[in-house]
Amino acid sequence: MDATERVSPAGSVPVDAPPTGAGRRGGRVAGLALACHPGPALAVTALTCALALGSGLGVPRSALVTAAVLTGQLSVGWCNDAYDARRDARAGRRGKPASDGTVGAGTVWVAATAALTVCVLLSLACGVLAGTVHLAAVAAAWLYNLRLKATALSWLPYVAGFGALPAAVNLSLPGGPAPRWWTVAAGALLGFAAHLADTLPDIAADRAAGILGLPHRLGDTGTRLLLPLPLLGATAVLALGPPGPVGARGAAALALAGAAALVGPALGRRWRKAALAGAVAVAAVDLTLLLVEGVAAG
């Protein structure tokens, strides 16, 4: 075996070899489904769908925006797994189809490219400006996979991507109205928090693999201490940003988000995904507040 050959965690399956047990089509399909990072992909897609419907886009237009975001997320997830196949194999990470022989890395690259092509077409069908904003976010996510993940700018694609979602939705409305600043700011803050929370459980393993993104430079303790700030900031922006006094809904959202933002990182040492669960809970509170107050109003 030469130095360019990629191996599975078991050390016996080349990453680029034909899928084991998966010479069957069903195995490849299942492998591709797992390789796209289905949890985050579906979560971001569902968030976009809720924003689109809440903005008054209507079902057909909302479906178009949602499909554009879904294909973009699929391309990003597949790009991530294909590019990281060698590193994942070395680290012995489970649940990584592109590195354990379930599906070939080349097949995953083809899927990523196909999804990206469809994403470009669907995004531009939403309108040139809306499509450009969304495609810029997808490009930032690909740049994260290929380069920025291991740098101090690892947070930037998350901030750009999450901030772009409400902007793209608003720009898809008739006339392409500019998004309200607080929706974009809240999305960007949630994106920053998502990066911290998603990386937190794997900081030690990532460092060992040579990845030095912002959370890895901050370390476990620094990341835990920082995480509640963007989570609380996102909710505060949504509650305080719109004109007028803060209502009962805003105050309740701040209280609920504050509790989730603090409890999640605090429980992180006992439950690996506690911080991420707390971030998801805050995002749910923020989305509810945004939908109740009106996505496109004001």
C-alpha angles and dihedrals in degrees: 000000000000128000093261095058116101120219135203122243088266089057094233108082119073111224092227094045121107110282114273116237082356101086076114118092092232090060092052093047091050090047092052091048091055094041094060092069091245097193098059092034093055093041094054091043092051090048090052093047091052091048092048095049092043091052092059097249092141128234101283094046092042090052090053093050091045092050091050091052093045093054090047091052091048091052092050094048094048092046089052095051095043094048094045095045094107094046093045091051092052092048092048092232115177126223094036106124095186092059104035098055098256090118130002119258089231091058090051091051090052090051091049092051093047092049091049091052092052090045091057092052095046094044094053089047086064089062133290096264096041090045093049091052092050094045090051088056091049090049090052090052091051089049088053091054095046102038124343097061090081097044138076087258093065090116095058100079091050092051092047094045099048092041090052095056099075089038093054091047093051093045089054090064119099107283092016098252116204113257120250111262095234094057091053092044092049091049091050092050091049089050091054090049092047090056092052094045095045093049098042099084093051102042096113095045092045092050090052088054091053098257112143107176122154096278090050090052091049092048129215096297096043092049092050091051093048098044099077092055100068090038092055090039092057093053092044091053091052093046098043102029101075116079117266135038123319109266131211091269092055092048092049091049091052091051094048094044091048092054093047093044093054101037096049098061091038091060093043096102091058099039119033095212097041094106092049090047089052091050091050090050091052091048089053091051091048093048091050091050091048093049094046093048092044127262098227102023124106 
